[in-house]
Amino acid sequence: MAKKELDRFDAHAKKNIQIKTKLTALIAGVILLSAFLVMIVSLTIFERQYVSEIQDDLLFTSTGMQQMLDDKTELLQGFASMMAGNQQIKNSIIEKDYDTVKVFFNTISADIEFSILALTDRNGIVIPNGGYNVSSGTNLSSCNAVAPSSQRQHKHGV
């Protein structure tokens, strides 16, 4: 079999490449182009959906954390009211029997988890033995949780 010769009179002569090679290259190019386009579309859709899911997750997480903080705040407010209404503590403070206050702190520290707790006078000064992880005499009036008596109403007279 004789090899086909190129058309010598063609102004734009083409290389002698087999049709099988041309078709294989064309199919490979189409496959690569299709894969690239599918990847771009998939990543765009995935990115939008992923960002939306992250935003939803963050919203749910922040809502849950806010509920936990609200629950803790309510618990602590109830605990503060309980302490302020405890007649034994009131009498101990009035009689300046601060050892009873210390015993009270030791008792409740085993039952309730907290890192700091203080009983203050009307000016926001921690009473003797009235602090758990707070020194007696510490001025807490600038703390948001402790307002001087002129800024709050006393329900229990302490």
Secondary structure, 3 states (H helix, E strand, C coil): CCCCCCCCCCCCCCCCCCHHHHHHHHHHHHHHHHHHHHHHHHHHHHHHHHHHHHHHHHHHHHHHHHHHHHHHHHHHHHHHHHHHHCHHHHHHHHCCCHHHHHHHHHHHHHHCCCCCEEEECCCCEEEEEEEECCCCCCECCCCCCCCCHHHCCCCCCC
